[in-house]
Amino acid sequence: MKKTRPRLFLIDGMAIAYRSYFAFIQRPLMTSDGRNVSAIYGFVTFLNRILTGESPDYIAVAFDTAEPTFRHKKYAAYKATREKMPEDMSAQLGPLKDVIRAHRIPLLEVPGFEADDIIGTLALKAEKKGLDSFLVTSDKDFMQLVTKNISLFRPGKLGGDAETVSYAEVKEKFGVTPDKVIEVLALMGDSSDNVPGVPGIGEKTAIPLIQKYGTLELLYKKLADIPQKGTRAKLEEHKETAFLSRELVTIHTDTPVDLDLPKFRVAQPDTGKLAALYRSFEFRSLLSKLEPTTKVEKEPDASESDVAVKSPSYKTMSTDKHSYHHVTTEKELIALAKRLASVQSLVFDTETTSTDALRADLVGVSFAVQEREAWFVRIVPEGLESTLFDGGKALGIPSSSAVKIVKPILEDPSIAKGGHNIKYDMLVMSRYGVDVQGVVFDTMVASYLLRADAQHNMDAVAREYLSYSPVSYADLVGEGRNQKNILEVDPAALSDYSAEDADITLRLWHLLDKKLDDHTMKRLSAEVDMPLVPVLARMEKTGVRIDVEYLQAMSKDLDRQIQALTLDIHRLAGGPFNINSTQQLGQVLFTKLGLPTVRKTKTGFSTDVSVLESLRHEHEIVEKLLEYRQLTKLKSTYVDALPTMVHPGTGRVHTSFSQSVAATGRLSSSDPNLQNIPIRTEAGRAVRKAFIARDKNSMILSADYSQIELRVMAHIAGDEGLAKAFRNNEDVHAATAAEVFGVELTSVTKDMRRKAKEVNFGIMYGSGPFGLATRLEVSQSEAKEIIERYFDRFPKVRQYIADTIAEAARKGYVQTMLGRRRYLPDLRSQNRAIRQNAERQAINMPIQGTSADMIKIAMVHIDAAFLKMKLRSAMIMQVHDELVFEALKDEEQQVRSIVEKEMVNALPLSVPMEVEIGIGPNWLDAH
C-alpha cells in the first residue's frame, strides 16, 4: 500500500479473536496447565503483523459488549441462533484484552452498540479529518462503509497475506457499490446473525434486483414489473421483514464514541507487562522476540524522536542470517560429501515429485550440519538429463551419479541422522538402493511427544518453537490452477526452500531434544518412538501382497447382497427411494413409518449409525439399513479400493503408518487404514483373507496380545483381585462375573460373563451407569448396582479412577508408565458433558497409552532381532494389539520364538502378558 495520508487501523476484536480460535480448532494451543490460548496467540500474531508490516499511524480495537443492542430491541431474535461462545474461547477474552492494553492500544466498548457501529462511526470521523481508515475484519457487512478513503483489511489464511478491499473491489466482489450493500443484505438476510431477509431470496437473486432497482423503496414500487412470479410473491409476502432486515444490517455511524487521535496514535507498548503475560501463556517464541523490530510513533507524553518498540514477529529467511549453498555439479557434491563424511551428525531432507514416497522421483536433497548453514544438491531425475544444462550452465546432477556419491554417507551408521518426517526421506532413498542408517531423531515425532494435540508439520513447529516462519510449499509451487510442477520451480527458489528446511530441522532437533529431556521424556523418545521410525520405514517398504482376484469375486458377491438388501428396504418402506440420501431416508423412517425421532440436524432428521442402532428394535427396516451401510462401506473402502492401491512396481500394497496422529500414542495407518477393517462381522473378517503371503514358501503369522489393556489396568491400579485372575491364568471375565455376582466360578453363566466383560471394558473406558445400561440393555439402576458391586470387589480400580481424575485436573494432563502425556483442558470445563468426556479420556489414556508403548517396544526389539539374525521374514503390519508377519516356512520357529519373547517381555508388569500366535496362508486363517 502506498502511504500518503495518515492511516488508522480499526480492528474488529471479536471477529479476529474468533478467527484465531477456530484457526487452531483441530490442534488448539494449550499451556502446560491445560489452558487454551489459541485465540490470544493468533490475535497477537496478527496484530504484530499489522504493526510491523503496515506501520499504521493510529490504531484501536473495538469489542462488542454483553448488553443487548438497539437491534435486539427492534428484533428479539437477532443473533438468537448463534451458538454459545465456546467456554475455552470465552476464558481468553479477558487475558486478550490485557494484551491489547499492554500494547497501549485503545480498547473500545460502548454498551448498547456493536463493534461494527463503533468502527463505522470512527471511520467516518477519521475521513473528515483527512485520514485513510482500514477496517480490520472479514465481515462482509463492513463493505457498506467503504469509500475512497475507507477500505477493508481482510485477514488472510494463517500466516497468509491480508487482502485490502477498496471501493472498486466492493463492486467487483459484491456486484453493487458500497452504498447499495445494505439493500442486497436486506433481501438475502444473514444466517449468522439471524437476519431474516426475504426467505427464498439468495445472493444470486438479490444482487440483480438491486442492480436494477437500486433501493428497496424503488423495488417495491416497481414490484409488478418483476417477471418471475415466485420472486414477486416472496417479496410481496415478506415486505416488512425486508425493511426490518435493512435496519438490522445497517451499521450506525452516530455511536457515542470520540475519535481521540492522540490516544489512538501507535505507542510504545509496556514490554514488562507483555513479558509477564507471555510467560503466563507460555508464548516462549514470542517472549524470546521481545526486542526492537520496528519503528512506531511516540507516546503522547514521550520525547519528539521515534522510539523502537519491542514487537514480537516471526523471523523469515529474508530477516534471519543464514548461509545456504546450491550444489549443481559432481565436483561440488564430492567436496560436500567429503565434509559430511567427517561429521558426527547431520540433517537431510529430500525434494521429490510426489507425496507417495515409493513412487516419487528425486529432485534434490539438502544437508545441514550446523545451524544457519545448509546445502541443496540439485538432482535431475532419470530420463530428464536433457534439462541438465541451460545455456551451458549446469542445473543439476544426474540422479545415478548423485546417489552414488551420497550413498556411503547416508548408509554410515556412525553418522547420526535427523529429519522432519524422516521416514518419508528414508523410503524415497530406498527406491534408489540407499539403506539409510543411523537415524536417531525426527522433529515431527518430537513435536508429537511434547504436545500430541498440536500441529506437527514443520512450518507449524518452526513457528511455535523458533518463532520462525519458513517458506511454505504453497509459496514455492503455488496453489490451485496456478500450481507448478516442482521441476518448473525456479532453481534458486527451490534451493533456498530445501536448504531452509534442513537448517530449520537442525535447529529444531537441538531445541526439541532438550525439551524432551526437560519433560522427562528422553527415555520414551530414545528407546521407543525414535527407534520405531526406521522400523516403520522397513514395514512400509515391504508392504503386503493382496489377492486381487479374491477381492474382485468378493465385490461381485457384495453387489448381489446389496441389491437384495435394497429390494428388502424398498419393500419395507412401501416404495423405492434413494437409500443413500439422508433426507429421503429420514422422511421414510420418521414421517412415513412414524419411528420416534432421536435427533435432528440443520438439514432434517439425523440417520447416523448411533440413531439407527437406537431404533434397531423399532422396525424391521432398521436392521436391513444397518447391514446395507456396513456392506456398501466395506465394498467401497476396502474391497474395491485395495486393488487400486497395489504398487505397479512391487505388486504389493504399502500402507503408511503414522506416529503423530492418535492422542493416546497408538499408531494409525492410511492407504489403507488397517485399523478400521471390521472384525466383528463375517464380511469384515473376509477382507482379511485377501492379505496373503508372498509365495508358497511363506506364511502369514499373527501375534495378538491377549487382553493387554485389562492387564495394564490391573497393574496400574494395583488391584490384587483383578491381578490374581491373570496370574492364575483364569478367564478374567468369568472371574470378574463370579466376584460381581457372588457365585462360584463354575456357576458363572454366559449372560453373567457377557455382563462382566462389558463392565471390565466399560470401567476402563470411564463408562457410567447410563453407558453400561445401554450396552447391557438393562435399567440404569441395575447398571449402577453392577458397577457398585464391581468396585466393592475391586476397590483399587475405584481408587485409580478417582486419583487419576484428581491428578489430571491438577496437572492438566495424564501420562503413561513411560511418561507419554495427553493434555486434557476440558477437565476444567463448566459444561458437565464436556468435562465428563475428558474424565473418561483421563481414565483410559494411561492404560491405552501404556499398551501402545508396550507394542512399540516389542516392534523395536523384534526388528532388531530379525536384523541381527539376518532373517528374511518381515514384520508387515501393526493393527490395534496385533503384529502381523510374513514368515518364511523354514524360519517359522525362529520367528515365533522371537515374537513371543519380545512381546511378552516388552514392558514387564506385575501381571503376566500373554500373546496368541497363529499362522496361515492369509491374515484371516492366521487367527
N, C-alpha and C positions, 0 to 999 in steps of 0.2 A: 504494500500500500504506500502510495506517495504521501508523505506527511507535509501538509501545507498549513492547515488550521489546527488549533489546539484540539486534542481528541479526548473524549470522555467515553470510558467503557462502563456500561451499566450491566451488571451480572444478575441474571435470574437465579438466585441462590438455590431455591428448592429444585428447579429444573436440572441444574448442574449436579447437585448432590444426588438426586435420583439417578441420573445418567451414570454417575460414577459408581453408585452402589450396584446397579444392575450390570455394569461392565464386568464386574468380578463375581457375578452371581453363581457361576459354576465352580469357581475356585476363590472363595472370599479370602481377603487378607485378614488374618487373625493374630492377636497378640498372644503371648505365651500363657496369659491367664484367661484366654478364651473370648476376648472382646473383638467384635467385627469392626475393622477400621477402614473398610474398602471405600466408603463414601468420602471420608476425610482425606485419604491418600489420593484418590482420583481428583478430588476438588483442588487440593493443594498443588498437585502436579499440573493441572490445567491452569490454575491461577499463575503459577510460576512461568508457564509458557507464554501467557499474556504479558506478564511483566517484563520478561526478558526478550520475547520475540516481537512484541508490538510497541513497546515503550510508550504506554499511554501517559498523557499529561494528568488526567484526572480519572478516578475510579471509585465505584461504590457497588455494594452488593445489597439487593433487596430480597426480603423474605416475606412469605405470607404469614398471617397470624392465625391463631386458633379461633378467633371471634368470627361469627357469621358476617358476611359482607352484604352490601345492598343487593347483590344478585340473589343471595339466598332469600332475602325478604321478598323479592319480586317473584321468585320461583323456588318453592321449598325443595324441589327435587334436584336443584342444581348440585352437581358433583355427587349426588347421592349414591350412584352406582360404583364409585371409585372404591377399590379395595383398601382396607385399612393399611396404613403405612406399616411395613414390617417392623417388629419390635427392635431388631438389631440395627435398623436404619434410624428409627426414632431416637435411639440412645446415642447416636452420633451427632445429632444436630447441635446440642449444647456445646460439646467439645469443638465442633467445626466452627461455631461462631466465635469461640475463644481464639481459634487460629486466625480467623479473619481480623479480629480486634488486635491480635498480636502483630499483624501486618500493618496495623494502623490504617486500615481501610474502613470507611464508614459503613455501618450495618444499619439498613433502613427497614423499619416495620411501621405500618400505620394501621391500627385496629379498624376493621370495617372495610378495608381495601386490600386488594391482592397486589402481589409484587408487580404484576403487569401494569396496574394503574400507576404505581409509584414510578416505574421505569418510563412509562409513556409520558407522564407529567414532566419528569426531569428532562427527557429528551427534547420535548418541545421548548422548554425554557432555555435549554442549552443552545438550541438552534437560534433562538432570538438573540443570544449573547455571542453568536459567531463561532460556536464550537461544532465540530463533527462528532456525532454520537454513534456508538456501536452497541447494539442491544445483544448481549451475550445469552443466547437461548436457542433451543431447537423448536420452540413452539411456533407453529405457522400463524397463529393469531397475530403475532407481532408484525406480520407483513403489512398490516393496515397502517402502521406508523411510519413506514419507510418513505423518506423524501430524498431530495438531492443531498441533504446533509445528515440524514439518519439512515444507517444501514443495519442489517442483521449480521451478527458474527456467530455463525453456527459451528459448534464443536465438531471435529472430525471423529473418526473411529479412534479407539485407544491408541494414543501415540501418533495419530494421523494429523494432517494439516486441517485447520479450521477453514470454513468457507465464508466469504463475505457476500452478502446478498444485497445488491443495490436496487434502485428504483426500476431500472430497465429489466433487471433479472427477476423481479417480482412478477412483472407482466409476462415474461418468458416462462416462468415456472408455474404461475397460477392462472395465467390466461387473461387477467384483468389488471388494471392499475391499482396501486395500493389503496386508494380511497374507495374502491369497489369490493375490496376483500370481505368487508363485513356483510355485504349483500349476498355474496356467494355462501359465506358461512351460515348466514341466516336460513338459507334454503337447505343446505346439506347437513346442518347440525354438526355436533361434535360429541361422539360417543364417550370420549374420555372424560368430558366434563358434564355428560348427560344433558347437553343442549339438544332439545328435540328436533329442531329444524322441521322440514316437511317430510314426513315418512314416505319413503319410496323415491325421494329425490336425492340422487347422489352427485358427486363432483362432475361426472360426465354430462349430467343434465343441467346442473346449476350454473356452471360456467357459461355455456352458450346462451342461456336465458339472460344472464346479467350482461354478457357482451352485447346482446341485442337491445335490452330494455334499460340497463343502467342502474335502476333502483327498484326496490320493492313497490314503491308507490306507482311507478310507471308500469311495472309488470302487471300489477293487479288492475290498473286502469285499462290495460290492453289484453286482459285475460282471455277475452273472447277470440283474439287473433291467434292464440296458440293452437296449432292444428292437431296435436296429439291429445285425444280425448282423455286418456288415462292421466297424463301430466296435468291437464287442465282441472280434472276432478280432484286430484290430490291437492293442488294449490288452493282450490276453492274451499275444500273441506278444512284445511289446516292454515287458513289465513292468519288467525290470531297467533298460533304458535310460531309462524314465520316472523312476525313483527316482534314477538316476545324474544325469540332467539337472537334477533339482531341486537336487541338491548343487552342481552346476556354476553354476546361476544364482543361488543364494543368496549374497547379499552378507554377508560376515562382519563382525561388529561387535565383534570382540575383537582387532583388529590391534594390534600393539605400537607405538602412537603416542600421544603425550601431547597433551592439549588445553591448550596453553600460552597462555592468554588474553592476558597482557601482550605476548607475542611476536606474537600474531595481531592485535593492535589496529592499525587503519589508521594508518599513519605517514607522515610527510613523505618523499617519495622523494628519492633522490640525483639532483638535476637535472643535475649536472655529468656524471655517468655516463650519464644518459639522453640528454643532448645529444650526447655523443660517439657513443653507439650510433645515434641517429637520423641523425647525419651519415654514419655508415658505411653505413646502409641507404638514405641519400638520401631520408629522410622529411622533405622540406622543409616541407610543410604542418604536420606535427606539430611539427617543430622550431621553426617560427615561432610556435607557440601554447604554448610552454613558459612560461606566465605564470599568475598566480593566477586560478583559475576556480572553486574550490570549497573548502569548509571540511571538514577532517578532524580526527580526534583527534590529540593529541600523540604523539610518540615516547615510549617508556618513560622515557627519560632527559632529556626536554625540559622546558621550563617548563610551568606549570599552564595557561596560556592556549592556546586553539586557535591553530593556525598555518595559514597559507594554503599550499596545495600547487600547484606548477606542473604541472597535469594537462592534457594536450592533449585537445581535443574539437572537434567540428565547430561552427562558427557556424551559426546559422539566422536566418531572418527575425525571429524573436522576440528574438534576442540581439544582432543586428547593427544598428547605426544606419543608418537609411535614410529617404528621403522619397519616397513613392510617391503619385501623383495619379490620381484617377479622373475621366476626361473623359466627360461624358454629354450635353452639348449642343453644338450647332453653334457657338455663341458661344465656348465654351471651346476647341473644336477650332481655330477660326480664330485665337485668341490663341496657341495652341500652335504652329500652323503658321507663324505669324509668327516665333516664336523659332527653330524648326527651320530656316527658310529662311536664317538668318544664321550657322549653324554650319558648320564645315569637315568634320565627320564625325559620324556617328550610328549607332546600332544600332537595327534594327527587327525585330519578331517578330510573327507573326500567330497568332491563335487561330481555329480553324475547326471545322467539324462532321465532318471526315473526314481520314484519313491520306492519302487519294488527292487530291493537290493539284489535279488537274484536274476533280475532282467536288466539291470542298469549298466550303461557304458560309462567308463571312467573318463571324466573331462579334466580333472585336476586333483591334486592332493596338496594340502597345506600342512606345515610343520611349525611348532613353536617350542623353544627350549628355555627361553627366559621371557619375562613379562615385557610387553610393548615391542617385541621383535618377532617377526614371523616371515615364512617363505611360502609362496604359492608356486607349485610346479604345474605349468600348463601342459596337459596331455591331450593328444589328438587320438580319438578312438580309431580302431581298426576300420579300414575302408574309407577313411576321410583324410588320408595322407596328402591329398591334393590341396588341402587347406593349410598345409604346414607353413607356407611362405606367402607373404603379401609384399609384393614389390621387392623381393629378395630378402625381406626381413623375416626371421623365424618367429612363428606364432605359437609353437608348441613342440613337444617331443612325442614321437610315436609311442603308443601305449606299451608295446612289447619291449622297447628299449628302456622306457621309464620304469616299468615294473621290475625289470632285471636289475636295475641299479638300486632301487629302494627295498627290494625283497629281503636281502640279508639283514637290514636294519629292523624291518618290521617283524621278522621271524626270530630276532635275537631276544631270548627270554630275560637276559640280564639288563636290558634297557626297559625300564618301567614305562608303561604307556597309559595315557588317559585320553578321554574324549567326551563328547556330549552325544548320548545315544550311540556309543561306540560300537555296539553290536551291529548296527547298520553298516558301518565302515568295515568291520571285520568280514561281514558277508559279501560286501562289494569286492574286497580284495581277494576273497576266496575264489571268486569267479576267474581271477587272473592267476590262480595257482599259488597264492600267498597265504600261508597259515600264520596269521598274526599271533605272536606270543608276547607274554609279559604285560597283558592288560591288567591294571590294578585299580583304575579309578574311572568312574563315569559320573560327570557332574549332573546329569539328568537324574540318575539314581540317588545321588547325594541330596539333591533338592527334594526328592520324594521322601527320603528318610527324615529330613528335617521338618518337613511340613507336607504330609501326604495330600492335604486338600488344596494345595497351592497349584499354580501353573508351573509346568516343568519344561516348556520349550525354552531354548537358550535365550531368546530375546527377553522373555519374562524374568528368567533367573538373573540375567545380567542387570536388568532394571532394578530388581529387588535387592540384590546383594552388592552390586558395584555402582549403582546409580548411573549406569551406562546404557545407552540405547543403541544397539548395533544396527547396521544396515539390514533391513528385513529382506527376505527372499522376494516379497512382492515389490519392494523398492528396486530390486535388481532386475527382475524379468517382467514386471508389470502385472496387471490383473485383467481378468475377463477377456474381452475380444482383443485387448491390446497386449496380452501376454506373449512374450517372445520365447522361443526355444533357447535353452541355456547356451547352445552353440552359437547363437546370434548375438549374445550379450557382448558389449564392448570388453575386450580383453583386460584392459586396465581396471575396469569396474569389477569384473569377476575376480581378478587377482586381489584387489583390496578387500572385497567381500569375504573371500575364503580365508585370507590371511588374518583378517579381523576375527573370524570365527575361532581359529586356532589360538590366537592371542588371548581372547576373552575367556575361552575354555581353560587355558592355563591359569589365568588369574583366578577363575572360579575354583579350580582344583585346589590351589593353595589356600584360599579362604574357606571353602566348604569342608575341607579335610580337618581344619582346626575347629570349625563349628561342630562337627560330628564328635570330636573329642570333648568339647565343652558340654555337649548334651549327653555325654556318656553313651555314645552310640558307636564308638570306634570298633568294638568287637563285632557288633551287628554288621557294620559296614565291611570290615576287613575279612571276616570269617564267613559271612553269609551272602549278603547282597552283591558285593563287588565280584567275588569269585564265581557267582552264578552267571554273570554276564557272558563269559566265553562258553559256559555250559549250554546256555540257551542258544547261542550262535551256532554251536555244533548241532543241536537238535533241529533248529530251523533249516540248516543246510541239508541235513539228512532227509528230512521230510518223511512222508509215509505213502505207501502205494495204495491206490484206490481201485477197486473193481468197478470199472465204468459200466461194463455190460450188466452187472448185477443191479446197479443203480438205475439203468435205463429200463430194465424189466420191472423194477420196483415202482418206477414212475408211472408206468402203464397200469400197474395194479392199483396204485393210489388213485389214478384217474377214474377207474371203474368204481372204486369205493366212494369217491367224492361225488360222482354223478348219481349213484344210488342214494346217497345222503341228501343230495339236492332235491331229488324227487320226493323223498320222505318228508323233508322240511316243507316243501311246497304243498304237499297233501295235508299235512297237519296245520298249515297256515290258511288253508282254504283257497289257495291260488298262488300263482307264480309271483315272485318279487326278487329284487337284487339282494341276495343274502349278504353280500359284501358292503352294502350301503347301510351305515349305522342308522341313518334317518328312516329308511324304509323298514329296517328290522325293528326299530323302536316303535314305529306305528303298528306293525303286525303284533308285537308282543304286548304292548301296553294299551293300545287303543282297540285293536281288532279282537285280540284274545283276552284282554282285560286282566293281564297279570299285574300284580302290585308293583307300583313304581318304586324303585330303590333309590335312584339318584338321577338328577338332571344336570345337563351341561348347558352352555350358552346356545348350542345348536339344537337341543332337544333332549330326548331320553338317552341316558348312558346305557350302553350294552357291552361294556368291557367284561373281561373274564370274571372278575370278582362279583359283578352283578349277576351274570349268568349262573355262577356257582351257587349264589344265594337263592336262586329260583329253580334250582335243579329238581326239586320235588313238587313244583307248582304245575308243571305241564310236560308232557312227553317230548315236546319240540325242543326243550332246553337241552336235554341230553344229546340230541342229534346235532344241535348247533355247536355245542362244545366239541363234539367229535369232528364236525366239519372244519372248525377253525384249527383244531390240532393237526388234522391231516393236510389241509391246504398250506399251513405254515411250514410243516415238516417237508412237504414237497418242494416248495419254492426256496426255502432257506438252505436245505441240505441235499435232498435227493436230486433236484435239477441243477443246483448250484455247484456241488462238489466236482462234477466232471469238467466244468468250465474253469476250475481252479488248478487243474493239472498242468504243471510246468512242461512246456513242449520239449525242453532240453533234457529233463530228468525223468519225465513220466510219473512224477510224484506230486503230492500236494504239500506245500511248505507253509504251515500255519505260522503266524507271527505271535510270539509271546511277549507280554509287556510286564515290567516290574513296577510301573509307576502309575497305575490306574486305581486298583482296589484299595480303599482306605484301610483295610484290615491287614494288608501285607500279602494277600493271596495274589497269585499270578492270574493274569487274564490272557485271553487269546483272541485272535481275529483272523478272518480269511483262511479257514473258517473259525467260528467261535466254538471251540470244542466243549466249553463249559456248559453250553446251552442245549446240547444234544439230549433230547428227552430219554430217560432211562426207566420211567415208571410205566410206560405203555409198550405194548408189543411192537407197534410200528416204529416207535422211537428207538427201541433196542435193536430193531432190524437194521437201522442205519449203521450201527457199529460193525455189522457183518461186512460192510463194504471196505473197511480198513483191513488190508491183508498184508501178509508177509511178502518180502521181495521176490522169493522164488521157492522152489521145492526144498531147498536146503535150509530154509529159515522158518521160524515160527513167531507168533506174537505172544509175548509174555506180559501178563498184567500183575502188578503188585499193588494191593489196596490196603491201606491202614484200616484196621477194624475198630470202629467207634473211637476214633482218635480224639474227637472233641470232648466226649464224655470222660475219657481217661485223663485228658488235660484238666478238665474241671475238677475231677476227683483229687488230682494232685494240688492244683492251685488253692482249692477250698480247704484241703487238708481234712476232708471228711472220711473218717475211718470206715464208716458203714458202707459208703459207696466204693471206697478203695478195696475193701475186703472182697467184694464180689468179683473184681477184676483179678485180685491175687489168687482167688480160688478157682479162676477160670470158669466162673458161672455165667449163665445167661443173665446179663446185667438187668435187662428189662423185666425178666421173670423175678429176679431177686428183688428189684425195686417194688414190683407188684406185691410180693409176699410181705414186704415191710409196710407198704402203704395200706394194704387191705387186711393186714393182720392174720395171714394164713400161712400154712406151711408151704415150702417151695413146691412140693409135689401137688398141692391143691390149687395152684395158680391156673386159672382158665385162660383161654385165648383172648377173651374180652378184657380180662384183668391185665394181661400182658400188653395188649394194644393200648389200653389207657395209660399204663405205666410208661410205655415208650413215648407217648405224646407228652406226658409230664416231664420225663427226662429231658427231651429236646426243647419243650416249651419253656421250662425253667431256665435252661441255658441261654435261650434267646430272649429272656426277660418277659415271657408271656404272663399275663394275669388271668383272673377268673373269666373275663369276657372272651379272650382269645382261646383259652383252653376249652371253654364251653362250646365254642363254635366248632373246634376241631373234633371234640368228643361227641358232639351232638347231645349234650346234656344241659341242664339248667345251670345258671351262673352260681347258684347256691351250692349245687353239687360239686361243680368245678372248684369253687373256693374251699370246700371241705376236703377235697382230694389234695389240693395244694397245701393246706394246713397239715394234713397227715404226713405229707412228704417232708415238710420242714421239721415236723416233730421227730421223724425218723432220721433225718439228715440235717441236723441243726447247723453244722459248719457251712452248708451251702447257703442257708439263710444269712449267716454272718458274712460270708463272702460277698453276697449281693449288697447288703447294707454298707459294708466297709468300702466296697468298690465305688458305689454311687457317691458316698460322702467324700472319698478321696478325690474322685474325678471332679466333683463340684468345687473342691478347694483348689486343686491344681489347674483345672481346665482341660485335663487330658487323662487318658488311661494308657497303660502300656503292657506289652507282653513280658514274658520272663526274660527276654534278651534286651528289653528296653525300647522296642519299637513303639512309637507313640501314635495315638489318634486324638486330635483335639476335638472337644465337644462343647462349643459355645452355647448350644441350645439347652444345656443343663441349667442355664440361668434364665431361660425364657419364662415370661409370666403366663404364657399360653400353656395350659396343662397338657394338652395333647402333644404339643411340640416337645415339651420338657420330658414327658414320659417316653417318647420315642428315643430321645437322647439317652435316657436312663437305660433303655433296653440295649442300645448300642454300647453303652459303657459296660454293661454286664457281659455282653458277648465278645467284645473285641479282644480282651486279654486271652480268652480261650481260643477263638478262631485265629487270632494273630499268632499265638504261640504254636498252634497246629501248622500254620503256614510256614513259620520259621523252621519247624521241625522237618517238613518235607523239603524245604530248600537246602537245609544242611545235608540231608540224605542225598539229594541230587548232586551236590558238590562233591561229596565223598565217593559216590558211585562212579561219577565221571572220572575222578582221579584214579580210582582203582582200575577202571576199564583201560585208561591210557597207560597206566603202569604195567598192566599185564598184556598190553597190545592186543586187546580183544577186538574182533571185527564186528561183534554185536554192538548195538547202539540204543541209547535212550532216545525215544522219538516223540513222546507226548507226556504232558502232565495235566490231569483233569481232576479237579477237586482234591480228594485224598489219595489219588491213584497215580502211579507211574506206569507207563507203557513202553515196552522194549521190543525191538526187532532182534531176536536171538537166533544165532546160527545153531543148528541142531547139535553140532559137535562141541558147542560151548554152553549148552543149556545148564549143566550142573554148576559150572563156574559162575554164570550169570545169576542163577538162583541163590547161590551161596553169598555172593557179594551183595545182592539187592536186599536179601532178608537181614543180613548182618548190619548193613549201614542204615537201613530204615528203622530197625528195632532200637539201635543204639545212637541214633542221631542226636537226641536230646534226652538224656536219662531222667526219668521221673520216679516218683515213689510207687507208681503202679506199673506193671509190665505192659509193654507195647506188643501188639500182635499184628502181623501182616499176612494177608491172604494172597497166595500166589497161584495163578492159573496159567495155562499155556494152550494155544490152539492155532489153527491156520489163519484165524481172523480175530479181531478185537472182541466180538461177541462171544465166540467159543472159548476165548481165554478166560472168561469169567466162570 
